[in-house]
């Protein structure tokens, strides 16, 4: 999965090596590598503000990251199978995640609840 930041300055990519990698969209130079998942990362999404990234993984979780520093935030747990899709609401207040467990879950983007 790859996604441009809302500003178009950065690209996030999910990988089979269990990481999210950030890239400079203009130069193609690599940026921070976000580590913490224990399964392949199948989906990435930027918040509408561009300040946060959500990543969905085969480890059944959604992880939240600071898009500038790469620092990890809450890990959202509740799915019982791989997470294939993540998306922010237009307001950036909620995250939706879709899983192979046949559910869509809604999460608070700030608290992870």
Buried (B, 14 or more C-beta within 10 A) or exposed (E): BEBBBBEEEBBBBBBEEBBBBBBEBEEEEEBBEBEBBEBBBBBBBBBBEBBBBBBBBBBBBBBBBBBBEBEBBBBBEBBEEBBBBBBBEEEBEBBBBBBBBEEEBEBEBBEBE
